[in-house]
Amino acid sequence: MNAQRMTALLLLSIAVAPLFGATTGDWTNLEVLRPGQTIGIIQSDQKRVEGRFERVTESGITLRTDQELTVTQENVIRVYRKPRANRKIRAAVGAAIGAVAGAILSATAGERFRNEGQDVSAAAWIGGGAAIGAGIGALTGGGYRTVYQRSVKP
């Protein structure tokens, strides 16, 4: 498989992956939250409140800000959680993985290019792999995750 097809396949898989996610319109989705986890709630009056998750019942969700606050289910439009790893950490992990991939490519494909008279240094392979990995790591998996969102009734 050539590089263009591989790149197209990778981009397509990244673009299509969210389509296979679970639905967010079910109140029971909130049961996946763990006490102490940082969440945010957007209320029907468009006010946003963030804090630590305490508990969820059939009638509402409770979180702790400066004090304990319970928002009734009727007033909840959306509940989201913050990502576990921030963008900098994902970029660093991506850079490390990319550097390893660059080293492997340098030892395999790079050796073949050197035999053919095209001298691409190992540093270029490793640096390029680290840069690409950091970019992919920073762009993927970030942002807030919607746990619940009230379904819109037509």
TIDOGU-598110 format. One record per residue: residue number from 1; residue in three letters; y negated, z, x negated of N, C-alpha, C in turn. Coordinates in pm, whole numbers, plus 50000, padded with zeros to 5 digits. Atoms other than C-alpha are relative to their C-alpha. Example, Ala and Ser with C-alpha at 12.3 -4.5 7.8 and 13.67 -1.06 7.14 Angstrom:
BEGIN
<pt seq="1" type="Ala" n_v="50119" n_w="50000" n_u="49911" ca_v="50450" ca_w="50780" ca_u="48770" c_v="49880" c_w="50000" c_u="49910"/>
<pt seq="2" type="Ser" n_v="50119" n_w="49994" n_u="50082" ca_v="50106" ca_w="50714" ca_u="48633" c_v="49891" c_w="50073" c_u="50077"/>
END
This chain:
BEGIN
<pt seq="1" type="Met" n_v="50117" n_w="50000" n_u="49914" ca_v="50000" ca_w="50000" ca_u="50000" c_v="49877" c_w="50000" c_u="49910"/>
<pt seq="2" type="Asn" n_v="50117" n_w="50007" n_u="50087" ca_v="49666" ca_w="49902" ca_u="49851" c_v="49900" c_w="50112" c_u="50034"/>
<pt seq="3" type="Ala" n_v="50095" n_w="49889" n_u="49987" ca_v="49372" ca_w="50139" ca_u="49812" c_v="49915" c_w="49988" c_u="50126"/>
<pt seq="4" type="Gln" n_v="50082" n_w="50016" n_u="49881" ca_v="49168" ca_w="49990" ca_u="50097" c_v="50075" c_w="50043" c_u="50126"/>
<pt seq="5" type="Arg" n_v="49921" n_w="49959" n_u="49884" ca_v="49448" ca_w="50039" ca_u="50348" c_v="50019" c_w="50151" c_u="50001"/>
<pt seq="6" type="Met" n_v="49981" n_w="49856" n_u="50009" ca_v="49510" ca_w="50391" ca_u="50222" c_v="49873" c_w="50074" c_u="50042"/>
<pt seq="7" type="Thr" n_v="50128" n_w="49939" n_u="49964" ca_v="49140" ca_w="50477" ca_u="50256" c_v="49977" c_w="49989" c_u="50150"/>
<pt seq="8" type="Ala" n_v="50017" n_w="50020" n_u="49856" ca_v="49126" ca_w="50329" ca_u="50607" c_v="50092" c_w="50092" c_u="50079"/>
<pt seq="9" type="Leu" n_v="49905" n_w="49912" n_u="49932" ca_v="49436" ca_w="50524" ca_u="50710" c_v="49955" c_w="50146" c_u="49994"/>
<pt seq="10" type="Leu" n_v="50049" n_w="49863" n_u="50016" ca_v="49292" ca_w="50849" ca_u="50572" c_v="49881" c_w="50026" c_u="50091"/>
<pt seq="11" type="Leu" n_v="50117" n_w="49982" n_u="49914" ca_v="48960" ca_w="50802" ca_u="50752" c_v="50037" c_w="49999" c_u="50147"/>
<pt seq="12" type="Leu" n_v="49955" n_w="50004" n_u="49861" ca_v="49135" ca_w="50711" ca_u="51076" c_v="50067" c_w="50130" c_u="50041"/>
<pt seq="13" type="Ser" n_v="49931" n_w="49875" n_u="49967" ca_v="49354" ca_w="51020" ca_u="51062" c_v="49902" c_w="50116" c_u="50012"/>
<pt seq="14" type="Ile" n_v="50101" n_w="49896" n_u="49989" ca_v="49049" ca_w="51241" ca_u="51004" c_v="49922" c_w="49986" c_u="50130"/>
<pt seq="15" type="Ala" n_v="50078" n_w="50024" n_u="49879" ca_v="48863" ca_w="51080" ca_u="51295" c_v="50079" c_w="50030" c_u="50127"/>
<pt seq="16" type="Val" n_v="49918" n_w="49985" n_u="49879" ca_v="49154" ca_w="51101" ca_u="51541" c_v="50051" c_w="50143" c_u="50017"/>
<pt seq="17" type="Ala" n_v="49941" n_w="49866" n_u="49994" ca_v="49271" ca_w="51456" ca_u="51459" c_v="49940" c_w="50089" c_u="50108"/>
<pt seq="18" type="Pro" n_v="50052" n_w="49913" n_u="49895" ca_v="49026" ca_w="51635" ca_u="51693" c_v="50046" c_w="49964" c_u="50141"/>
<pt seq="19" type="Leu" n_v="49955" n_w="50040" n_u="49868" ca_v="49161" ca_w="51436" ca_u="51987" c_v="50129" c_w="50069" c_u="50041"/>
<pt seq="20" type="Phe" n_v="49874" n_w="49935" n_u="49971" ca_v="49489" ca_w="51623" ca_u="51962" c_v="49985" c_w="50152" c_u="50010"/>
<pt seq="21" type="Gly" n_v="50025" n_w="49857" n_u="49991" ca_v="49327" ca_w="51968" ca_u="51980" c_v="50027" c_w="50052" c_u="50140"/>
<pt seq="22" type="Ala" n_v="49974" n_w="49937" n_u="49871" ca_v="49387" ca_w="52213" ca_u="52261" c_v="49875" c_w="49995" c_u="50086"/>
<pt seq="23" type="Thr" n_v="50111" n_w="49996" n_u="49908" ca_v="49169" ca_w="52219" ca_u="52569" c_v="49928" c_w="50133" c_u="49988"/>
<pt seq="24" type="Thr" n_v="50077" n_w="49878" n_u="50016" ca_v="48888" ca_w="52474" ca_u="52562" c_v="49953" c_w="50057" c_u="50133"/>
<pt seq="25" type="Gly" n_v="50047" n_w="49958" n_u="49869" ca_v="48839" ca_w="52515" ca_u="52936" c_v="50079" c_w="50113" c_u="50064"/>
<pt seq="26" type="Asp" n_v="49915" n_w="49895" n_u="49944" ca_v="49093" ca_w="52795" ca_u="52983" c_v="49957" c_w="50136" c_u="49945"/>
<pt seq="27" type="Trp" n_v="50047" n_w="49866" n_u="50039" ca_v="48971" ca_w="53159" ca_u="52978" c_v="50105" c_w="50072" c_u="49915"/>
<pt seq="28" type="Thr" n_v="49896" n_w="49934" n_u="50077" ca_v="49309" ca_w="53267" ca_u="52835" c_v="49997" c_w="49960" c_u="49852"/>
<pt seq="29" type="Asn" n_v="50016" n_w="50037" n_u="50141" ca_v="49216" ca_w="53085" ca_u="52510" c_v="49936" c_w="50114" c_u="49920"/>
<pt seq="30" type="Leu" n_v="50069" n_w="49891" n_u="50069" ca_v="49008" ca_w="53393" ca_u="52429" c_v="50096" c_w="50105" c_u="49947"/>
<pt seq="31" type="Glu" n_v="49902" n_w="49903" n_u="50047" ca_v="49327" ca_w="53591" ca_u="52373" c_v="50036" c_w="49980" c_u="49853"/>
<pt seq="32" type="Val" n_v="49972" n_w="50023" n_u="50141" ca_v="49355" ca_w="53433" ca_u="52025" c_v="49902" c_w="50073" c_u="49909"/>
<pt seq="33" type="Leu" n_v="50098" n_w="49928" n_u="50081" ca_v="49048" ca_w="53626" ca_u="51909" c_v="50053" c_w="50136" c_u="49960"/>
<pt seq="34" type="Arg" n_v="49958" n_w="49870" n_u="50052" ca_v="49109" ca_w="53932" ca_u="51695" c_v="49881" c_w="50097" c_u="50002"/>
<pt seq="35" type="Pro" n_v="50110" n_w="49903" n_u="50003" ca_v="48902" ca_w="54252" ca_u="51726" c_v="49934" c_w="50002" c_u="49861"/>
<pt seq="36" type="Gly" n_v="50075" n_w="49999" n_u="50124" ca_v="48628" ca_w="54254" ca_u="51464" c_v="49959" c_w="49861" c_u="49953"/>
<pt seq="37" type="Gln" n_v="50033" n_w="50137" n_u="50039" ca_v="48610" ca_w="53874" ca_u="51437" c_v="49859" c_w="49966" c_u="50049"/>
<pt seq="38" type="Thr" n_v="50136" n_w="50038" n_u="49963" ca_v="48256" ca_w="53732" ca_u="51440" c_v="50004" c_w="49882" c_u="50097"/>
<pt seq="39" type="Ile" n_v="50005" n_w="50104" n_u="49897" ca_v="48194" ca_w="53532" ca_u="51757" c_v="49858" c_w="49987" c_u="50053"/>
<pt seq="40" type="Gly" n_v="50127" n_w="50019" n_u="49931" ca_v="47905" ca_w="53395" ca_u="51956" c_v="50027" c_w="49957" c_u="50142"/>
<pt seq="41" type="Ile" n_v="49988" n_w="50035" n_u="49859" ca_v="47853" ca_w="53353" ca_u="52327" c_v="49870" c_w="49934" c_u="50043"/>
<pt seq="42" type="Ile" n_v="50116" n_w="50063" n_u="49937" ca_v="47620" ca_w="53110" ca_u="52499" c_v="50012" c_w="50028" c_u="50148"/>
<pt seq="43" type="Gln" n_v="49998" n_w="49957" n_u="49861" ca_v="47530" ca_w="53245" ca_u="52839" c_v="49937" c_w="49895" c_u="50091"/>
<pt seq="44" type="Ser" n_v="50049" n_w="50098" n_u="49903" ca_v="47437" ca_w="53060" ca_u="53157" c_v="49847" c_w="49989" c_u="50000"/>
<pt seq="45" type="Asp" n_v="50146" n_w="50009" n_u="50011" ca_v="47066" ca_w="53142" ca_u="53099" c_v="49958" c_w="49941" c_u="49864"/>
<pt seq="46" type="Gln" n_v="50017" n_w="50066" n_u="50131" ca_v="47106" ca_w="52959" ca_u="52760" c_v="49965" c_w="50097" c_u="49888"/>
<pt seq="47" type="Lys" n_v="50019" n_w="49903" n_u="50108" ca_v="47066" ca_w="53283" ca_u="52562" c_v="50129" c_w="50008" c_u="49920"/>
<pt seq="48" type="Arg" n_v="49887" n_w="49991" n_u="50091" ca_v="47291" ca_w="53315" ca_u="52261" c_v="50007" c_w="50143" c_u="49948"/>
<pt seq="49" type="Val" n_v="49980" n_w="49867" n_u="50056" ca_v="47440" ca_w="53644" ca_u="52149" c_v="50118" c_w="49991" c_u="49903"/>
<pt seq="50" type="Glu" n_v="49894" n_w="49999" n_u="50101" ca_v="47648" ca_w="53694" ca_u="51833" c_v="50032" c_w="50143" c_u="49963"/>
<pt seq="51" type="Gly" n_v="49956" n_w="49867" n_u="50039" ca_v="47851" ca_w="53993" ca_u="51726" c_v="50148" c_w="50000" c_u="49968"/>
<pt seq="52" type="Arg" n_v="49857" n_w="49982" n_u="50029" ca_v="48198" ca_w="54129" ca_u="51659" c_v="50078" c_w="50014" c_u="50130"/>
<pt seq="53" type="Phe" n_v="49917" n_w="49998" n_u="49880" ca_v="48465" ca_w="54066" ca_u="51921" c_v="50067" c_w="50136" c_u="50013"/>
<pt seq="54" type="Glu" n_v="49932" n_w="49873" n_u="49970" ca_v="48598" ca_w="54382" ca_u="52089" c_v="50123" c_w="49976" c_u="50088"/>
<pt seq="55" type="Arg" n_v="49888" n_w="50022" n_u="49907" ca_v="48811" ca_w="54275" ca_u="52388" c_v="49959" c_w="49898" c_u="50105"/>
<pt seq="56" type="Val" n_v="50023" n_w="50093" n_u="49890" ca_v="48850" ca_w="54027" ca_u="52673" c_v="50084" c_w="50045" c_u="50118"/>
<pt seq="57" type="Thr" n_v="49929" n_w="49971" n_u="49876" ca_v="48948" ca_w="54090" ca_u="53034" c_v="49985" c_w="49878" c_u="50090"/>
<pt seq="58" type="Glu" n_v="50013" n_w="50110" n_u="49905" ca_v="48981" ca_w="53865" ca_u="53336" c_v="49857" c_w="49984" c_u="50050"/>
<pt seq="59" type="Ser" n_v="50135" n_w="50004" n_u="49945" ca_v="48626" ca_w="53953" ca_u="53435" c_v="49891" c_w="49979" c_u="49896"/>
<pt seq="60" type="Gly" n_v="50105" n_w="50016" n_u="50100" ca_v="48442" ca_w="53935" ca_u="53102" c_v="50049" c_w="50016" c_u="49858"/>
<pt seq="61" type="Ile" n_v="49972" n_w="49987" n_u="50143" ca_v="48426" ca_w="53949" ca_u="52725" c_v="49902" c_w="50100" c_u="49940"/>
<pt seq="62" type="Thr" n_v="50081" n_w="49895" n_u="50060" ca_v="48299" ca_w="54241" ca_u="52518" c_v="49989" c_w="49977" c_u="49850"/>
<pt seq="63" type="Leu" n_v="50023" n_w="50008" n_u="50143" ca_v="48141" ca_w="54223" ca_u="52175" c_v="49903" c_w="50109" c_u="49959"/>
<pt seq="64" type="Arg" n_v="50087" n_w="49896" n_u="50053" ca_v="47955" ca_w="54463" ca_u="51952" c_v="49892" c_w="49935" c_u="49914"/>
<pt seq="65" type="Thr" n_v="50115" n_w="50039" n_u="50082" ca_v="47608" ca_w="54383" ca_u="51825" c_v="49946" c_w="50131" c_u="49945"/>
<pt seq="66" type="Asp" n_v="50047" n_w="49865" n_u="50032" ca_v="47388" ca_w="54689" ca_u="51775" c_v="50066" c_w="50100" c_u="50091"/>
<pt seq="67" type="Gln" n_v="49930" n_w="49918" n_u="49902" ca_v="47562" ca_w="54824" ca_u="52081" c_v="50107" c_w="49913" c_u="50065"/>
<pt seq="68" type="Glu" n_v="49895" n_w="50075" n_u="49933" ca_v="47859" ca_w="54724" ca_u="52292" c_v="49941" c_w="49925" c_u="50119"/>
<pt seq="69" type="Leu" n_v="50055" n_w="50085" n_u="49896" ca_v="47779" ca_w="54435" ca_u="52527" c_v="50114" c_w="49924" c_u="50066"/>
<pt seq="70" type="Thr" n_v="49900" n_w="50075" n_u="49924" ca_v="47997" ca_w="54287" ca_u="52802" c_v="49930" c_w="49891" c_u="50079"/>
<pt seq="71" type="Val" n_v="50054" n_w="50115" n_u="49926" ca_v="47922" ca_w="53940" ca_u="52938" c_v="50107" c_w="49960" c_u="50100"/>
<pt seq="72" type="Thr" n_v="49904" n_w="50036" n_u="49896" ca_v="48086" ca_w="53853" ca_u="53270" c_v="50041" c_w="49854" c_u="49985"/>
<pt seq="73" type="Gln" n_v="49946" n_w="50135" n_u="50013" ca_v="48300" ca_w="53540" ca_u="53288" c_v="49909" c_w="49897" c_u="50067"/>
<pt seq="74" type="Glu" n_v="50088" n_w="50093" n_u="49928" ca_v="48061" ca_w="53380" ca_u="53538" c_v="49878" c_w="49962" c_u="49917"/>
<pt seq="75" type="Asn" n_v="50119" n_w="50025" n_u="50082" ca_v="47777" ca_w="53405" ca_u="53282" c_v="50032" c_w="49936" c_u="49866"/>
<pt seq="76" type="Val" n_v="49961" n_w="50058" n_u="50129" ca_v="47975" ca_w="53261" ca_u="52989" c_v="50012" c_w="49848" c_u="50015"/>
<pt seq="77" type="Ile" n_v="49987" n_w="50146" n_u="50004" ca_v="47924" ca_w="52892" ca_u="52917" c_v="50092" c_w="49961" c_u="49886"/>
<pt seq="78" type="Arg" n_v="49922" n_w="50037" n_u="50118" ca_v="48075" ca_w="52881" ca_u="52570" c_v="50020" c_w="50122" c_u="49912"/>
<pt seq="79" type="Val" n_v="49970" n_w="49899" n_u="50101" ca_v="48245" ca_w="53115" ca_u="52322" c_v="50046" c_w="49927" c_u="49875"/>
<pt seq="80" type="Tyr" n_v="49964" n_w="50065" n_u="50125" ca_v="48270" ca_w="53011" ca_u="51959" c_v="50023" c_w="50106" c_u="49893"/>
<pt seq="81" type="Arg" n_v="49978" n_w="49911" n_u="50115" ca_v="48389" ca_w="53166" ca_u="51635" c_v="49951" c_w="49931" c_u="49874"/>
<pt seq="82" type="Lys" n_v="50048" n_w="50054" n_u="50126" ca_v="48251" ca_w="53123" ca_u="51290" c_v="50120" c_w="49962" c_u="49914"/>
<pt seq="83" type="Pro" n_v="49887" n_w="50041" n_u="50084" ca_v="48467" ca_w="52947" ca_u="51030" c_v="50037" c_w="50110" c_u="49902"/>
<pt seq="84" type="Arg" n_v="49952" n_w="49899" n_u="50095" ca_v="48680" ca_w="53156" ca_u="50796" c_v="49945" c_w="49976" c_u="49860"/>
<pt seq="85" type="Ala" n_v="50051" n_w="50032" n_u="50134" ca_v="48565" ca_w="52976" ca_u="50482" c_v="49873" c_w="49918" c_u="50014"/>
<pt seq="86" type="Asn" n_v="50123" n_w="50075" n_u="49988" ca_v="48212" ca_w="52857" ca_u="50433" c_v="50007" c_w="49870" c_u="49920"/>
<pt seq="87" type="Arg" n_v="50003" n_w="50133" n_u="50059" ca_v="48114" ca_w="52512" ca_u="50306" c_v="50013" c_w="50005" c_u="49847"/>
<pt seq="88" type="Lys" n_v="49994" n_w="49991" n_u="50147" ca_v="48073" ca_w="52624" ca_u="49942" c_v="50143" c_w="50026" c_u="49953"/>
<pt seq="89" type="Ile" n_v="49862" n_w="49969" n_u="50039" ca_v="48424" ca_w="52767" ca_u="49925" c_v="50089" c_w="49877" c_u="50021"/>
<pt seq="90" type="Arg" n_v="49921" n_w="50121" n_u="49975" ca_v="48574" ca_w="52454" ca_u="50085" c_v="49971" c_w="49893" c_u="49897"/>
<pt seq="91" type="Ala" n_v="50036" n_w="50099" n_u="50102" ca_v="48382" ca_w="52236" ca_u="49838" c_v="50064" c_w="50036" c_u="49866"/>
<pt seq="92" type="Ala" n_v="49938" n_w="49958" n_u="50126" ca_v="48511" ca_w="52442" ca_u="49543" c_v="50150" c_w="49975" c_u="50000"/>
<pt seq="93" type="Val" n_v="49857" n_w="50026" n_u="49990" ca_v="48870" ca_w="52422" ca_u="49664" c_v="50027" c_w="49850" c_u="49993"/>
<pt seq="94" type="Gly" n_v="49985" n_w="50145" n_u="50005" ca_v="48831" ca_w="52049" ca_u="49723" c_v="49979" c_w="49944" c_u="49860"/>
<pt seq="95" type="Ala" n_v="50025" n_w="50045" n_u="50137" ca_v="48687" ca_w="52004" ca_u="49373" c_v="50120" c_w="50031" c_u="49910"/>
<pt seq="96" type="Ala" n_v="49883" n_w="49964" n_u="50081" ca_v="48983" ca_w="52188" ca_u="49219" c_v="50117" c_w="49907" c_u="50030"/>
<pt seq="97" type="Ile" n_v="49891" n_w="50091" n_u="49964" ca_v="49233" ca_w="51978" ca_u="49412" c_v="49971" c_w="49860" c_u="49948"/>
<pt seq="98" type="Gly" n_v="50038" n_w="50132" n_u="50050" ca_v="49042" ca_w="51662" ca_u="49324" c_v="50013" c_w="49988" c_u="49849"/>
<pt seq="99" type="Ala" n_v="49985" n_w="50002" n_u="50146" ca_v="49036" ca_w="51755" ca_u="48954" c_v="50146" c_w="49987" c_u="49960"/>
<pt seq="100" type="Val" n_v="49856" n_w="50012" n_u="50028" ca_v="49414" ca_w="51801" ca_u="48956" c_v="50048" c_w="49859" c_u="50031"/>
<pt seq="101" type="Ala" n_v="49961" n_w="50137" n_u="49966" ca_v="49457" ca_w="51468" ca_u="49134" c_v="49946" c_w="49902" c_u="49897"/>
<pt seq="102" type="Gly" n_v="50057" n_w="50086" n_u="50104" ca_v="49224" ca_w="51307" ca_u="48880" c_v="50079" c_w="50006" c_u="49871"/>
<pt seq="103" type="Ala" n_v="49919" n_w="49985" n_u="50120" ca_v="49430" ca_w="51448" ca_u="48594" c_v="50133" c_w="49925" c_u="50014"/>
<pt seq="104" type="Ile" n_v="49875" n_w="50072" n_u="49976" ca_v="49748" ca_w="51310" ca_u="48749" c_v="49978" c_w="49850" c_u="49995"/>
<pt seq="105" type="Leu" n_v="50031" n_w="50143" n_u="50004" ca_v="49587" ca_w="50971" ca_u="48803" c_v="49969" c_w="49953" c_u="49859"/>
<pt seq="106" type="Ser" n_v="50030" n_w="50037" n_u="50139" ca_v="49459" ca_w="50970" ca_u="48446" c_v="50128" c_w="49983" c_u="49920"/>
<pt seq="107" type="Ala" n_v="49875" n_w="50006" n_u="50075" ca_v="49808" ca_w="51034" ca_u="48315" c_v="50088" c_w="49884" c_u="50045"/>
<pt seq="108" type="Thr" n_v="49915" n_w="50107" n_u="49949" ca_v="49965" ca_w="50765" ca_u="48535" c_v="49926" c_w="49867" c_u="50003"/>
<pt seq="109" type="Ala" n_v="50074" n_w="50127" n_u="49986" ca_v="49729" ca_w="50489" ca_u="48649" c_v="49905" c_w="49979" c_u="49883"/>
<pt seq="110" type="Gly" n_v="50091" n_w="50012" n_u="50113" ca_v="49483" ca_w="50561" ca_u="48369" c_v="50070" c_w="49946" c_u="49876"/>
<pt seq="111" type="Glu" n_v="49922" n_w="50050" n_u="50113" ca_v="49752" ca_w="50502" ca_u="48110" c_v="50029" c_w="49852" c_u="50017"/>
<pt seq="112" type="Arg" n_v="49974" n_w="50142" n_u="49975" ca_v="49835" ca_w="50171" ca_u="48272" c_v="49873" c_w="49917" c_u="49974"/>
<pt seq="113" type="Phe" n_v="50125" n_w="50071" n_u="50026" ca_v="49468" ca_w="50065" ca_u="48267" c_v="49970" c_w="49993" c_u="49850"/>
<pt seq="114" type="Arg" n_v="50024" n_w="50001" n_u="50146" ca_v="49442" ca_w="50165" ca_u="47899" c_v="50091" c_w="49899" c_u="49931"/>
<pt seq="115" type="Asn" n_v="49909" n_w="50100" n_u="50057" ca_v="49747" ca_w="49950" ca_u="47821" c_v="49953" c_w="49858" c_u="50027"/>
<pt seq="116" type="Glu" n_v="50050" n_w="50131" n_u="49963" ca_v="49576" ca_w="49657" ca_u="47992" c_v="49864" c_w="49971" c_u="49938"/>
<pt seq="117" type="Gly" n_v="50126" n_w="50022" n_u="50070" ca_v="49263" ca_w="49698" ca_u="47779" c_v="49877" c_w="50054" c_u="50070"/>
<pt seq="118" type="Gln" n_v="50114" n_w="49941" n_u="49931" ca_v="49042" ca_w="49878" ca_u="48030" c_v="50001" c_w="50150" c_u="49973"/>
<pt seq="119" type="Asp" n_v="50000" n_w="49860" n_u="50041" ca_v="48957" ca_w="50209" ca_u="47873" c_v="49913" c_w="50083" c_u="50093"/>
<pt seq="120" type="Val" n_v="50069" n_w="49906" n_u="49912" ca_v="48864" ca_w="50458" ca_u="48146" c_v="50040" c_w="50138" c_u="49950"/>
<pt seq="121" type="Ser" n_v="49970" n_w="49870" n_u="50061" ca_v="48836" ca_w="50805" ca_u="47996" c_v="50062" c_w="50096" c_u="50101"/>
<pt seq="122" type="Ala" n_v="49939" n_w="49899" n_u="49915" ca_v="49033" ca_w="51099" ca_u="48130" c_v="49892" c_w="50083" c_u="50070"/>
<pt seq="123" type="Ala" n_v="50109" n_w="49923" n_u="49940" ca_v="48704" ca_w="51280" ca_u="48193" c_v="49945" c_w="49929" c_u="50124"/>
<pt seq="124" type="Ala" n_v="50049" n_w="50075" n_u="49884" ca_v="48596" ca_w="51002" ca_u="48429" c_v="50096" c_w="50015" c_u="50118"/>
<pt seq="125" type="Trp" n_v="49901" n_w="49983" n_u="49894" ca_v="48922" ca_w="51027" ca_u="48627" c_v="49990" c_w="50141" c_u="50060"/>
<pt seq="126" type="Ile" n_v="50003" n_w="49861" n_u="49953" ca_v="48904" ca_w="51407" ca_u="48647" c_v="49869" c_w="50031" c_u="50070"/>
<pt seq="127" type="Gly" n_v="50131" n_w="49976" n_u="49938" ca_v="48531" ca_w="51418" ca_u="48718" c_v="49985" c_w="49929" c_u="50133"/>
<pt seq="128" type="Gly" n_v="50006" n_w="50074" n_u="49874" ca_v="48558" ca_w="51149" ca_u="48983" c_v="50085" c_w="50065" c_u="50107"/>
<pt seq="129" type="Gly" n_v="49912" n_w="49933" n_u="49903" ca_v="48850" ca_w="51325" ca_u="49148" c_v="49939" c_w="50130" c_u="50048"/>
<pt seq="130" type="Ala" n_v="50064" n_w="49874" n_u="49960" ca_v="48662" ca_w="51656" ca_u="49146" c_v="49884" c_w="49973" c_u="50094"/>
<pt seq="131" type="Ala" n_v="50114" n_w="50031" n_u="49915" ca_v="48352" ca_w="51496" ca_u="49297" c_v="50045" c_w="49955" c_u="50140"/>
<pt seq="132" type="Ile" n_v="49949" n_w="50045" n_u="49870" ca_v="48548" ca_w="51320" ca_u="49571" c_v="50061" c_w="50117" c_u="50076"/>
<pt seq="133" type="Gly" n_v="49939" n_w="49883" n_u="49935" ca_v="48748" ca_w="51636" ca_u="49644" c_v="49897" c_w="50098" c_u="50052"/>
<pt seq="134" type="Ala" n_v="50106" n_w="49909" n_u="49955" ca_v="48432" ca_w="51847" ca_u="49663" c_v="49931" c_w="49944" c_u="50123"/>
<pt seq="135" type="Gly" n_v="50064" n_w="50061" n_u="49884" ca_v="48274" ca_w="51600" ca_u="49903" c_v="50086" c_w="50010" c_u="50124"/>
<pt seq="136" type="Ile" n_v="49909" n_w="49991" n_u="49885" ca_v="48579" ca_w="51590" ca_u="50129" c_v="50012" c_w="50144" c_u="50047"/>
<pt seq="137" type="Gly" n_v="49990" n_w="49859" n_u="49963" ca_v="48612" ca_w="51968" ca_u="50118" c_v="49877" c_w="50050" c_u="50075"/>
<pt seq="138" type="Ala" n_v="50123" n_w="49957" n_u="49935" ca_v="48249" ca_w="52017" ca_u="50214" c_v="49983" c_w="49940" c_u="50138"/>
<pt seq="139" type="Leu" n_v="50019" n_w="50069" n_u="49872" ca_v="48264" ca_w="51767" ca_u="50499" c_v="50104" c_w="50034" c_u="50105"/>
<pt seq="140" type="Thr" n_v="49892" n_w="49977" n_u="49904" ca_v="48589" ca_w="51876" ca_u="50661" c_v="50011" c_w="50147" c_u="50038"/>
<pt seq="141" type="Gly" n_v="49963" n_w="49866" n_u="49954" ca_v="48677" ca_w="52181" ca_u="50866" c_v="49888" c_w="50098" c_u="50013"/>
<pt seq="142" type="Gly" n_v="50109" n_w="49905" n_u="49994" ca_v="48334" ca_w="52332" ca_u="50880" c_v="49950" c_w="50022" c_u="50141"/>
<pt seq="143" type="Gly" n_v="50065" n_w="49980" n_u="49872" ca_v="48116" ca_w="52450" ca_u="51157" c_v="50070" c_w="50103" c_u="50086"/>
<pt seq="144" type="Tyr" n_v="49948" n_w="49903" n_u="49905" ca_v="48177" ca_w="52671" ca_u="51450" c_v="50113" c_w="49938" c_u="50081"/>
<pt seq="145" type="Arg" n_v="49886" n_w="50046" n_u="49920" ca_v="48500" ca_w="52643" ca_u="51650" c_v="49984" c_w="50052" c_u="50142"/>
<pt seq="146" type="Thr" n_v="50009" n_w="49960" n_u="49861" ca_v="48475" ca_w="52645" ca_u="52027" c_v="50136" c_w="50052" c_u="50044"/>
<pt seq="147" type="Val" n_v="49877" n_w="49938" n_u="49951" ca_v="48734" ca_w="52883" ca_u="52170" c_v="50009" c_w="49982" c_u="50151"/>
<pt seq="148" type="Tyr" n_v="50004" n_w="50018" n_u="49855" ca_v="48625" ca_w="52860" ca_u="52533" c_v="49871" c_w="49928" c_u="50036"/>
<pt seq="149" type="Gln" n_v="50118" n_w="50064" n_u="49945" ca_v="48388" ca_w="52631" ca_u="52715" c_v="50026" c_w="49975" c_u="50147"/>
<pt seq="150" type="Arg" n_v="49985" n_w="50015" n_u="49857" ca_v="48335" ca_w="52637" ca_u="53088" c_v="50008" c_w="49851" c_u="50034"/>
<pt seq="151" type="Ser" n_v="49987" n_w="50140" n_u="49962" ca_v="48453" ca_w="52314" ca_u="53242" c_v="49894" c_w="49965" c_u="50102"/>
<pt seq="152" type="Val" n_v="50104" n_w="50048" n_u="49910" ca_v="48193" ca_w="52110" ca_u="53423" c_v="50065" c_w="49943" c_u="50125"/>
<pt seq="153" type="Lys" n_v="49946" n_w="50047" n_u="49871" ca_v="48273" ca_w="52055" ca_u="53789" c_v="49914" c_w="49884" c_u="50049"/>
<pt seq="154" type="Pro" n_v="50081" n_w="50114" n_u="49952" ca_v="48164" ca_w="51705" ca_u="53908" c_v="49959" c_w="50015" c_u="50144"/>
END
